[in-house]
Amino acid sequence: MDLTPARGTRDLLPATVAVRDHVLATITEVYRRYGYQRIETPALENIERLQGGQGGENEKLIFRVLRRGLDERLAAGTELSGLVDLGLRYDLTVPLSRFYGNNRASLADPFRSFQVGPVWRAERPQKGRYRQFYQCDIDMLGEPSVLAEAELIEATTEALAAAGLSGGTVRLSDRRFLSALAARVELPPSSWDGLFITLDKLDKIGWDGVRAELAGRGFEAERIGRLADTIAELQGVEEGKLVDRLGSALPNLGDDVLADLEATVAALRDLAAQRDLSWAFDPTLVRGMGYYTGQIFEITHPAAAGSVAGGGRYDKLIGRFLGTDVPACGFSIGFERIVDLLGGPAAREAVAVLYEPEVPPAAVLAAARRLRAGGRTVSPIRRRGKFGAQLGRLEEWGFGSFVYLRDESADALEERRLGGR
């Protein structure tokens, strides 16, 4: 029998789980101080909700669940849509929007939400990409101003730094800027989604790949050239000139967009003066989800090939469930990537009660009880094999020290450190 996990999934050993628990506890404590309240949503959602046209390319990666009670044999020509009613969530934002629409009356305004949990995408398995992985999200619902964007960025950069990942760069853009750019080069609105999907691949396929894919979508070479030239003109603009340059390059960009950008930039400038953090406006930043309506942002780090966190404003998504639009903004940490970057095992001050087989269970448990009284982690382990080899295994398992019981007496427990600890 094959005992390997399903393709694209993995088992996690205790040492790995200890690292994940440590990182999550650190991030959770930071978010708690900012007032974010943890909620939970189901892994399964109605398939119509998941396929609502707002998930971008991820809607192609949904794991769909067959209806209950289907016959073993199906009639020829049966449509898949008639067999499926549920799907596994591909992110935490769509479930949050449904949750808020269902529970709004009992939630604070604005509501600061914190979620962590597994999501599923039918990815092509490869290093660093899994079909089941964890996301860690905070969202602010009900706040219309860019205070939401600024606070989400501040809280998330603080959480990453607390977990051990400081020195990142916040990349900032705006979906309204991208729409104005598309309109400026005279692309019809019906083509914008395709443009954004392709432009989002720039860091993977480069400008040659983007030009080729846009041409394949029917974009004229002249318009592609104007688009690339405008983007190039806005890359690396000095901080103090950013808003003016944007207004000059895109006269059709609304004053409200420029004012929002100026306010977020001011908050980023102040934050960067106090932390090991940098920021930049990135006109190529898109974010793949179709539900974004305003500012979007990502955090990159020198040790990571891609972003380690990302998010943005999605003011229209909740209205699909509630019937009334609600201002909303969120930030998602790439939890798996963070854990992989941080690497080594979390500190674990565990004590092993190493006992000889003839010591009665009551005496072993009494010794462990005394050691646990101070809140420490203590595990009785039967003495076996070569003594030195067993101590080595204890250290590998994460124990920092041990006591050795040879008889019933637990009056004088001599605790000894393991290895180089």
N, C-alpha and C positions, 0 to 999 in steps of 0.2 A: 504494500500500500504506500502511495506517495504521501509523505508527511510534510512536504513543503507548502507554504501558504499559497493562496490563490495568486495568480499572476498579477503583478502591480500592487500587491499588499505585502506586509511584512509582520513578523513577530518582533516584540520588543522585550529584551532581557531586563532583569531588575536594575542593573546599573544604568541602562539607557532611560528607563522609566524614572529613576531617581533624578537624572539630569532634567528631564521634562517637567517633573513635579516642582523642582527647584526654580526653574525658569518661570513656570506658570504662577507659582506662589509669589515670586518677586513682581511680576507684571500685575497680578491681581491686586497686590497691596498698593501699588502706585495708582491704579485706576480707582480703587476704593477711596483714596484720599481726594480724588477729584470729584467724587460724588456719583460715580457710575455704579449702577445696581445690576447684579447678575440675574439673567433670565435664562430659561431653557425653552427650546422649540423642538418639535418632533423631527426625526430624520426623514420621514415620509411627508410629502406634500402632494396635493392634487396635481395631476399632470398638466391640466390646463393652466394652472398658476405658474408652473415652472417653465412652460412653453409660451409664455405671454409676450415674447418678442423683445424682452428687456435684458436678456442674459448674454447677448452677443454670441460669440463663437461657442460659449459654454453650453448653449442649448443643444448643440450637436453632440454633447458628451454626457447627456443625462442617462443614468441607469433607470430604465423603465420597468415597472413591476406589473406583472400580469394580474388581471382580475381574478378574484376567487371563483371557484366553481366552474371553470372552463372544462369542456370535454377534452379527453385525451386526443381525439382526432377532430380537426377543424375542416370546415367546408372549403373547397378550392375557391380561391379569390378573396378569402377573408382579409379585410384590411387590418393592419397592425393597430390603428387608432381605436378599433372596436374591441381590442383585447387588453388594452392598458388603461388603468385609471389613476395610478399613483406613480411617483418617481422619487428617487433619493435626491435630497437637496444637493445642489452644486455649489452653493455659497450660503452665508447666514443672513444676507440682506433681504432677499425675497421672503424667507420665513419671518423675519423681524417685521416687515411691512404688514404681513397678514396678522401677526401677533398684536401689533399696535392698533390696527383697525378693529380688532376683536375686543381689545381690553382698554381702549383709550380712556374711558370714563373713570377708571380706577388708577390711572397713572399720573405722575407729576407732570407739570408743564413748565419748562421743557422737560422731557424725559431723557435721562442719561442711561443708556442701555449698555450692558457688558455681556458678551456671549463668548463661549469657547466650546468647541465640539467638532466632531468629525464631519467632513463633507466628502462627496463622491463624484468623481468625473471619470469617464471612460477614456482616459488618456492612453497614449502609447507608452507603455512602461519604459523608463530609462533612468539613468542616475539622477537622483534628486527630484524625480517626478513620480508620484504614486497615484493609484486610483482611489485610495482612501487616505486622507490626510486631515490634519487639524487646522482650523482657523481660529483666530483670536481677535474679536471685533469690539470696538466701541462705537456708539452712534449717539447723536444728539437729535432728538425729534421735537419739533415745535419752535426752534430758534431760527428766525429768518435772516438774521445778520451774520456777517463773517466772524463774529465772536465764536460761532460754532467751529468754523475751520481752524481759527487760531488756537482754540483750546484743545481740539483734537490733536493738532500737530504738537503742541506743547506737552500734552499728557503722554503721547506715544513716544516722542523722543526721550522723555524722562524715563518711561518704562523700559525702553531699549537700553538706555545707559545703565539703569539699575541692574538689568540682567547681565551687563558686561559688554554691551555693544555701543560704545560711544564713537564720536567722530564721523557721523554720517552726513549726508547731504540731502536736503529737502528739495525736490524738484516740483515746481509749481506751474500750472497752466489753468485753462478754463475752457469748458466745452463751448461756451458762448463765443470765445475767441476763435475756436476752430470753425464754428458755423459761419462767423463773419469772414474768416479767411476763405472758406469754400464759396461763399456768396461773392466775395471780391473778385475771384478768378472766374466767376460766371458759371459755376457748376450748379445744376438743378438740385433742389432739395432732395429729390428722390434718390440721388446718387451719393448723398453725404454719408450714410451708414457704411456703404462699401468703401468710401474714401477713408473713413476713420479706422475701419477694420484693417485696411492695408497699411495705413500710416503707423498703426500700432506695432507693426512688425519691423519697423525701421532698424531697431537695434539688433535684430536677428538677420535680416536679409540685405541691409544697406540700401543706399539710394538706387543703385542699379536694379536691385530686386523690386523695390517699391515702384519705380518707373515701369518696369516690365509688367508687374501685376496690375497697375492702374491702366496701362495700355490694353491689357487683356480684358479689363472691365469696360472698355470702350471710351476711356478718357482720351481727349485729344492731346497730342504732344505739346502744343503751345500752352494749354492750360496747366499741364503737369509742370512745365518749365516755370511758369509764373508762380505756381504754388511753391516750388522748391526755392525759387529766388526770394520770395517773401519770408519764408521760414529762415533761410540763411541770413537774411538781413536782421532778423530779430534774435539770433543766437548770440549769446555773450554780451548783451547790452548792459552798460553800466547801470548799477542800481538806481542812481538818482535820475537817470534819463529814461527808464523803462516805460513808465506810463505815457510820457510824451511821444516816445518812438512808436508805441503801439497805436496811439491815437492818430499819428501821422501816417503810418503804414496802412491802417484800416479805418478810414473815416466813418465807415458804417458800424463801427464798434460802439455800443451804447455807453453813455456817460456813467450809467450805474455799474457796468462791468469794470470800467476803469477805476471808479471810486472803491469798489469792493477789492480790487487787486491792490490798490494803494494802501488800504487798511490792513490787508493780510501781510503785505510786504513790511509795513511798519512794525507789526507784531513779530515777524520773523527776524527783522533787524535787531529788535530789542532782545529776543531770545538768543540769537547767535552771539550777542555781546556778553551773555552770561554763561554760555555752555560751549563745550567742544562740538560745534555744529556749524555747518555752512548751508547756504541755500542758493537757488538759481531759478530763474524763469526759463522753462524749457518749452519752446513752441512745438516740439515734436511729441510731447507727452499726450497720450490719448486716453489710456485706460480702456480695457476691452468691453466693459459692460455697456449695454445700450441705455441704461436708466439714468446716467449722469446728466445733470442739467446745468451745472455751474462750475465752480472751481474744482479742480482735480489735483491730486498730489501723490508723490511717491517718496520714499526714503531709500537711498542707495548707500552702500558701504564699500570701502575699498576691498574688503575681504570677500565680497559676494559678487557673483557674475551678473545677477539681476537685482531687482528691487527687493528690499526686506520688509516693506510695508507699503500700503497704498490705499487710496480712498478718494472721496469727493462728495459733492452735493448731489442729491437725487430728490428734488422737490415734487416730482410727479408720480413717483412709484406708489406711495401709500394711497393716493387718490384712486388708484385702480381697484383697491379693496374697500375703501371707506366711502368713496363717492365725493369726497372733498379733499383737495390737495393739502398736504401738510409739509412745511419746510423740514428737510431732513438732510443730515450729513453724517458720514461714517468714515472710519479708518480701520483697516484690517492688517494685522501683523502676520507675516509669513512664518507661522510658528515652527514648521518643520525646518525651514532654512535657518532660522535663528538657532535652534537646537544643534543643527549640524555645524554651524559656525563656531559655537561655543565649545563644542567637543567634549572634553574630559569629564570624568565622573564628579558628581556633586559631593561635597563634604558630608560624611555620615559618621557621626560619633556614636557608633553602635558598639555594644559590649557583648562578647560571647561568654556564656557560662559553660566552660569545657569540663565535662564531668566523666568520671570513670563509670563503667557499666554497673558496678556493684553499689554505687551511691543510690539510696532510695529516692524515688520521684519526689516525695514530700520535701526532702532536703534540697534537691535541685530547685524546685519551685520556690522554696523559701529564700534561697540565695538570690534568685532572679527578682523576686518581689522586693527585696531590700535595695537592689541596685536600681530598680525602676522607680523607686519612691521619689527620686529627684527629677522625674520626667524623661529619663533616658530610654533609648531603645535597647532592649536586652533580649537575647535569644539563647536558650539552653541548646547545646550541641554535644552529642555523644562523642566521647574520646575514642579514636580508632586509628590504626595505621601508625606510621612513623610520626613522632611528635612534631618535628620541624616541618615536615611536609604538610601536616594538617594546619599548622600556624600559617604557612604560606597560602593555603586555600582560604583560610579565614580572611586574610588580608585582601585576596582577590575578590572575595564576596562583599567587601566594603566594611568589614569590622575594623575599628581603630584600636581596640584593646580587648583583653580577656581576663577571666579569673579561672583558676584551675581547682576543681573539687575532686579530692581523692577519697574523702570519707564523708560522714554525715554532718560533720561540724561546719556550720556556716558563720561561726562567730567572727572569725578573722579572715575576711576576703581580701586577698592581695591582688590588686588590679595591675596588670602589666600591659605596656604598649606593644603594638605589633609592628615589626619591620622598621621602616624609616619614619613612622608617624610620631 
